[in-house]
Structure formats: C-alpha cells, structure tokens
Amino acid sequence: MKKNKTNKVSLYNRCLNGIERVGNGLPHPVILFAIFALAIVVISAVCAALGVSATGNLVSGGELKETTVTAVSLLTKEGLAYMFTSAVNNFTTYAPLGMVLVAMLGVGVAEQSGMINTLLKNVVRVTPKMLLTPMMVFLGVMSNVASDAGYVILIPLGAMVFRACGRHPIAGLAAAFAGVSGGFSANLVVGTLDPLLAGISQTAVSIIDPGYQVQVMGNYFFMCASTVLITILGTIITDKVVEPRLGAYNGELEGEEDESLATVTDKEKKGLRNAGIAALIFVGLIVATCIPADSFFRNAEGELLGKTPLIDSIVVLIALLFFVPGVAYGLTVGTFKDNKDVANAMSKAMSSMGAFLALAFVSAQFINYFGYTKLGTIIALAGASFLESINIGLILLMIIFVLFSAFMNLFMGSASAKWNILAPVFVPMFMLLGYSPELCQLAYRIGDSCTNIITPMMTYYAVIIMFAQRYDKKAGIGTITATMLPYSVCFLIFWTILLVIWLTVGLPIGIETSLFYPAV
C-alpha cells in the first residue's frame, strides 16, 4: 500500500515538473507573438502557393452570403508593403489598447492612493469570525478589479488573520488565493479585464463581421452569479477539505509579520468615508443625468441600454468611478497633497503598463496578419464546417472549449496573451456556428481562471510560495499545488455545470448580449 502511494506521489510530481519545464521553456509572450507573426508570413506564402481556400457564409453588405475565401500571401510586393505601412495603424487601432489604458488611469489612481489596500484591510478587520472564510474568498474575487492588490495585500493578510484567529495560516492563504486567482474572471464590478478581453474579441470579430460590436459588459450577468458560486465553493473547500488536511498549526513564524497589513488607522478610516461619499455623489450624478428623456446618455430612440452613449462610455465611467473616490481618499490621508501627486499617480499607473504595450504591439501585428492573409477566416470556415458535420451541439462544444482553455492555461499564464492566440480562431468559428463572440469569450474565461491556482506559470506563483514559507519552511511548488488542487478541480466542474444550466435555461449572459449570432 505504501509503495502504491509513493508511486502515485511520484507520478504527480513528475506531471507537475513536466508542466513547469514546458512552461519555463516557452519564450517571453512578446517574443512568442513575434514568432507567431513570422510564422503567419511563411504559412501564408505556402498556403497561397497551394491555393488553399474554404467556402461558407460570411457577412457581406450587411447580409450573410456564401463566399469562397482563398489564402493571400504576405511574401508578395503588396504583402510586404502592407506589413511595413500598416504596423503603426495596426497598433493604434488595436481595440484593447485604448480600453485598458483609460480604465487603468482611474484604477491606478485608486491603487496609488492606498484606497484599495485600506478597503481590503478594513473589510477583513470588521468581519465576524464565522464569516471569515467566505469573506476572504469573496474579497479575493472582488480584488481583481485592481491589478496586484489581491496578490500583494489580501493573500498575506489572509494567512495573518487566520493565524490570529487560531486557524492554520496556510488555509487563510489558500482561501484568499482561491478567490484572487481561481475566481479571476468573476466579479460584481466591471474591471480592467472585461474591456481587455472584449477588445481582443472585437478584433477577432472583424474577420467575420466588421459591423458587430462586442459588449464590454457582455459577460456581466454570468460573472455576477459566478462570484456567488466561487465564494460558496471556496468556503466549503477551505473549511471542509483544505484546513482539516492541514491540521492544527504549531509552527513558528519566519521573521516579523507586517502589522501594517492588518492595521487600519483613524486617518485611513476617514479616508474611506470620504471616498465612499465621493463615489455616491458621482454615481448619483450619473443616474440623475440618465433620467431626462433627452439625456446625452440616451440614443435617438431614448434607450439607455444597447447601442447607446451610456454603454459606449462604460470604460470611461469605470475609470472615473475609481478615480474620483481615489482622489478623495488620497487627499484625506495625505498620499495626495495636490494635483501634481494625482498626475504622478496616473503616470505611475501608465508606467506599469509597459509590458502590456510591448505585447499589444506584436499581438496587433499577429492578429492583423491573420485578417490580411485570410488564414483566420479559412480556419474558421473549415472548423465550423467540421463541427457542424459532427453535430456535437452547444453544450458539449462549450464544455470542450472550457477544458481546452483550462489546459492551455497550464502552460501560459497570461489571460490576454492566450486570448490573443485563441480569439482569432475560435471567435469567428463560434460565430459561423451561430454563437455569439461574448459566449465564446465567457467559456474561455471559465477555463482560464480555474487552473490559475495550480500552474507554476502564473506570474505570482513564486510570491505565493514565499508567503507560505513564512509559516512552513518546507513549502514549495508541491505544497501550493497540492493545497490548491481541490479548489481548481471543484471550480472547473461546478463552474462548467453553472454554464450548462445557464445555457439550458437560456438566460442572458450579459447586458444587451445574446447567446447567438446573429442575435435572436
């Protein structure tokens, strides 16, 4: 029996080591996309020489018409000219670029002011012990509206609070990590991830239907329900599986705990109060502005939802909803003394986007090459024709795509990098099968989130190990992965079940978003 158990552990470790080796062997995402772009150049020339083509229904002149599409080579006079003359335009018109940068201007100010960190600390501080686990998971889910706050504040805070309550600190760390990273796509608030993924989807949609508008809040209803699901599952797994397995904590702390992580000063409390008042005033002004029948937020038909100025302004409104209370907080606690400090906070938020800008440039070239060469359209038409012929149906198709996305995430941690690769192929394919881009994006988000907590490729994985080693010197990749595996498996199973139920009932997945394309 003992030998059997040893063999299982050995196999488990070999699998983890294999995943780590493969992931570590991948180039940096920027270099990876540059390689992909060069590969498209070569493949397009080969496919054009072979006369590769596909036939199917595409939108032309506002109508679906049967069209034959043939591969176009980039290694021609026209193709080479296109690559050089369009490079800047490809980058500046890359849909996620403006969306993410604008949203980060507001979120960055709120983060630099210290408001988000204090808000997390304050909520944990006032939470009753019996609600500690669900609150920790819930705050983890909600914290992903701000880039790194959940990872650098909430996860170590979770371990500290659990230890202070006589519970195992690794269980607190696991609960927070499950919410922050395992529930990465779920939220009650639209954050920077929604416009980022919607922008990438929008670029992919243009391969089939340039007139289709991907809704930034196209996954909102489902993600709100997902927040509840992840909180419930995370609580049950922490209290019934993870903590009993860890047992009582009798270890010694390595180094001193940072008490500032758990302490909320009177000045910070006043800052939160003023930030809350500022947020309420801002929301009240927006609501009041929407009420008049001739409001500039309404369209010509007097509607607020759908293709309206209100919905088109959602990214700016998100930025302001973080910016206004962030400034109020900063001025109260002293992190902002004048307008120069606010401007500097905006600058710091933008400086943190350097890696994204580099990735955006090469991603934009890769996606636009796909469009120019018609390879994306050909793959989509051929794939749609194959899937239609085997007739697996919507439910099975969604399950397979969720599992595929989860598997891909084991080897590449960046959500946007993977979606940049998958969207140009799968979004058009799903559209040709009659399913909306937002639905395809939703299935991807589920799979991408669930395996975040078990892959060493996740950016903050090494940081999580470091946090754990403060309470267990022997903690390593195996410790974290073994602890988080129950969350990953349960999230994947039950989140997929929720999607199946949602599709079976036919509930809307987001604001002004249909399950089908064209909308029915």
N, C-alpha and C positions, 0 to 999 in steps of 0.2 A: 504493500500500500504506500509506504514511504517513498519507494523508488518511483512508483507511478506519479506521485505528487511532485517529486523532484523533476521528472521528465516534463510534466505539464508546465512547471515554472520555467524550466529551461527553454521550452518551445516559445512560451510567452515572451521571455526576454529576448530571444532570437528575433522574433517578429518585430518587437519594439526597436531593437538595434538595426534591423533591416530598414525600417521606416526612417529612422534617424539618418542612416547612411545615404539613402536615396535622396532625402530632403536636403541634406547638407551638400550633396553633390550637385544640386541644381545651381545654375548661375544666379546672380542678383536679378530680381524681376526686371530692372531696366535693361540689363544685358539680354535676358531671356526674350523680351519682346523685340529687341533689335534683331536677335537671331530669327525669331518668328517672321519679322518683316522681310528679312533677306530670303528666308525660305519661300515666302509667298512670291517673291520676284522670280526665283528659279522655277518653282512649281507652275506658275502662270505661263512661263515660256514653254515648258514641256506640254502642259495641257492644251495650249493654243496650237502647238505643232501637231498634236494628236487629234485636234478637232473635238475635244471634249465638250459636251453640251447636255442640256436637260430641258424638258418641256413640262410646263404646268401653268396654273392660273396665277397671274400676277396683276397687281393694280396698275392700270394704265388709263389716264384721263378720267380718274375717279371711278372706274369700273374694273371688275375682275375679268381678265381676258386670257385665253390660252396663249402662252408665249413660249418660244424656244430661245433659250439663252446659251450662248457659246462663250467659252473662256477667252479672255483678252490678255495678251502678253504685256508685261511691263518692260521686257527687253526688246523694245522697238523704239524707233525715233520718238513716236508720240508718248510711249510709256515712260521713257527716260525723262522726257521733258516734263511730264506730269509729276513725277516724283520730286523733281527739283523745284518746280514752280508752285506746287501745292503744299509743300511742307509746312510753311508758316500758317497758311489758311487752315490746314488740317488741325493744327494745334489750337489756334484761336477759336475755331468753331467746334471744338471738342465739347460736347454737351455737358459732361460732368464738371468741366473746369470752372466756369463761372458760378455754377450752383454751389460747389463745395467751398470755393474761396469766399463767396459772400456769406454763407452760413457760418464759416469759421471766424469771420470778423466779429460776429456777435458772441458766439460760443467762447472764442478766445478771450474776449474782454471779461466775461463772467468767470472764466477759469483763472486768468491772471489776477483778478481782483481778490481771489480766495473765496468767493461766494459759494462755489460748488463744493469745495472741500469742507467748508464750515457747515453747509446744509447737510451733507452726508453725516458728519460727526454729530450734529445736533439731533438728527432723527434717531440715530443709534442710541444716543445718550438718554432720550426720553422714552425709549421703547421698553415695555414691561418684559420681564424675563421669559414669560411663557410665549411671547410673540417674537422673541429674539431671532429664532431661525428663519421664519417666514419673512421678517423684516429685512434680514441680512440678504436673503436671496432676491427679494423684491428691489431693494436698493441697488443691488448688483445689476439687475436688468435695467433699471432706470438710469444708472450712471453712465451707460454707453452713449448718452446724448453728448457727453463731453469726452474728448479723446482719451486721455490717460487717467482721469481722476479715479475711476473704479479700481484700476490695477495698482496705482501707487498709494492710494489712500484707503479705500474700502477693504481690500484684501488683507493687508497687515492689521487694520483696525478690527476686522472680523476675528482674527486669531487672538488679539489682545483682549477683546470684550468677552469672548468665550472663556479665556483663561481666568479673567477676573470674576466670572460667574461660577467658577469651579468646574467648567466643562473643558473638554480637550481642545486646545487651541488649533490643532490641525483640522478639526471638524469645522471650526469657525472660518478658517482659511478656505476650506473646501466649499462651504456654503456660499461664501462671497464670490469665489472663483467661478462656481457653477452659474451664478446669476450674471456676473460681469461678462464672462466669455462664452459659456454654454448657452445663455439666453441672449446672445449678442444682437440678434435681429429683432427680438421682441421689445416693445416699449409702448407706453401710453402717450408719449410725446414724439413728434416728428423731429428727428435729429439730423446729423450730417450724413448718416448712412443712406437715408431714403433718397435725397436728391442725387447722391453719388451714384447709386445703383440705377436709379431712374434715368439719369443722364446717359449712362452706358447703354441701357436698354433702348433709349431713344436713338442713339447712333446705330444700333443694330437693326431697329425697326425700319430705318430708311432704305435698307436693302430691298424690302418688300413694298412698303407703303410710306413714302416720304411725308404724306399728309397726316399720318396718325400721330397723336400726341400722347405720350406716356405720362400718366398721372403721378406726381410726386407722392401723393397720399393714396396711391393705388393698392397698397397692401395694409392700409391703416387699420381697418376693422379686424382683420385676421390677427394682426400683430398685437392689438389690444387684448384679444382673447388669449393669445399666446402668452402674454405677460402673466395672466392669472394661472394658466396651465403650468408654466415653468416655476412659478412661485410655489404652487402646491406640490409639484413633483420634487423640487429641490428640498422642500421642507421634510417630506416623507423620507427621502433617501438619506438626508443628513441625520435625522433623528432615529430612524429605524434600521439603517444599513451601515452607514459610514461611522458614526460615533460609537455604536456598540462594538464594531470591529476594532476600533482604535483602543477601546477600554479606558480606564482611568488614567489621567495624566499625572505622572510622578517625576517628570523630567525637570532639568534645571535650565533656566533661560540663559542663552548665549548673549552676553552683552546687556546693555541697558535698553529698556523699552522707551520709545519716544513718547513721552506723556502728552506732548502737544497734539498727537494724533487723536487722543480721546478727550482733550480738554477744550471746552468752548468758553471763551472769556465773555464778560459782560459787554465789551465793545463789539464782539462778533455777534452776540445775540441782538444788539441794537442794529447792527448792520443788516442782519437777516430780516428784521422787522421792517426796516426802511426799504429793503429790496422787495419784500412782499407787497408793500404799499405801492411802490413804483410799478410793479408788474400788474397789480389790479387796476391802477389808473390807465396803464397802456391798453390792457385788454378791454376795459370799459370804453375807451375812446374808439377802438376799432369796432366794437359792437355798435356803438352809437352811430358811427359813420356808415355802417352797413344798413341801418334801419330805413332811411329815406328811400322812397321808390326810385328816385333819380340819383342814388348814390353812385359815385365813380367806381365802386367795387362791383356794381351790377353790370350785366351785359345789356344789349339792346332790348332783350325780352324781359328785363327786370329780374333775372335769375342771379342767385349768389353762388350756386354750385354748377359744375360742368365747365364749359369753356367760358370762364368769366375772369375779369381783372382780379377778383379776390383769390381764386385758385392759382392764377398765373403769378400772383405776388407772394405765394406761400413761403418761398425761400427767404425773401426779404423780411417777411413778418416773423419768421423763426429767428433770424439774425437779430432783429430788434427786440424780440421777447427775451433774449438772453442779454443783449447789450444794455437795455435800459435799467433793469434791476442790478446788473453787474456794476454799472457806473454808480448807482445809488449805494450799493454795498461798499465799493472801493472808497468813495468819498467819506463814508461814515467811519470806517475802520482805519483809514489813513493810507491804504495801499495806493490810492489815487489822491494826489493833492491838488492837481489842476488838470487842464485839458492836455498838457504835454504828456502826463502819465497815461491818460486814456489812449492817446495816439501811440505811445510806446507799447502799450498792451496790444493794440491792434497790429503793430509792426511785429511783435514777438509771435503773435498768432500766425501771421503770414510767414515768418521765418521758419516756423516749424513745418511748413508745407513744402519745403524744398524737395524732399524725396518724392512727394506726390506730383510736383510739377515735372520732374525728370521722367517719372513713369508715365505721366499724361502725354508727354511729347511723343515717346516711342509707341505708346498704345494707340494714339491718334493715327500715326502713320500706318500701323498694322491694320487697324480697322478700315481705314480708307482704302488701303491696298486691296483688302478683301472686296470692297464695293466696286472699285475700278476694274479689277480682273474678272468680276462676276463669279469668282470661285465660291463666295459665301452663298450666292443665290443658287448656284448649281448644287452645292452640298445640301442646301435646304430643300430644294425641289426633289432631289434624289432621296434624301432621308424621309421627307414627308410621304413620298410615294411608297417607300418601303414600309413605313409604319402603318400607312393606310391599308396596304395589302395584307399585312398580318393581323390588322384589326384588333389591337390589344385593348383599346378603349381608354378613356380619360383617366380612370382611377389607377389602373396598372401603369400607365405611362408616367403619371405623377410620382408613384412610388419608386419606379426605376430611376427617375431623374433625381429624386431626393437622395437615394442611396448612392448614385453616381457622384453627386456633388459632395456628399459626406466623405466618400473615398478619396476624391481629388484633394480635399482639404487636408488629408494626412500628409501630403507631400508639398503643398504650397499654402502658406499661412494667410496671405493677403486676400481678403474678400474681394476687393476691387480688381486685383490682378487676375484672379481666377475668372471673375465675371467678364473681364475684358477678353479673355480667351473663349469662354463658352457662349457668351451672348450672341456674337455674330453668326454662330452656327445654329444654336438651339432656339433663339427667339424667332427668327424667320421660319424655322421648321415648325414650331408650335403654331405660328400664325397661319401657315399653309394647311395645317390640320384643323384650323378653326378655333384655336385657343388664344386668348389674349396674351400680349407680352408681359403684363403685370402678373398673370398666373404663372408663367414660366419663371419669372423673377422670384416669385413667392416660394416656389418649390426649391429653387436654388438656395434661398436664404435659410430655409429649414436645415437642409443638409450641411451647408457651410457652417452653421452655428454649432451643431451637435458634437462635432469631432474637434472643435477648437481646444477643448479641455484635456484631450489625450494625445495631441500631436506635439512633439518637440519642435515642430516648425513654427508654432505660434510665437510671435515676437517676444512676448513677456514670459515665456516658459522658464527661462533661466532665472528671471527675477522671482517667480513663484517658488522655485526650488530654494532660492536664497532666503526667502521669508520663512519657509518651512524649516530650514536648517537652524533657525534661531531656537526652535523648540525640540528638534530632533537632529542631532549631528549627522546621523546616518542617512537622512533624507536625500533622495536623488530622483532621477527621472522615473525609475521604477516605482518609488514611493508615491509620487504625484499621480502617475498614470494609473496605478492600481487603485488609488483612492478615488480618482475621478471617473474611472471606467463605468461604475454603476450609473452615474449621472448621464454620461454620454449615451449609453445603451437605452436607458429609460426615456431620455429626451427624444432620441431618434424614433423609438417605437411609438410613444404616445403623441408626439407632435405630428407624426405622419398620420396616425389614426384621426387626430383632430382635423387634419386636412381632408382626409377621406370623408369624414362626416360632413364637413363644410361643403364639399363638392356634391355629395349625395343630396343634401338638403337644398343646395343651390343658393346659398347665402352670398351676398356681395362681399368681396374680399377687401374693398377699399372704396373711397369716395369717388363717385361717378366712374366706377370701373366694373366692367362686365367680365364674366368668366370666358366669354367667347369673342372671337374676331371673325367678321365684324360684329359689333355689339348687337345682341338680340335680347 
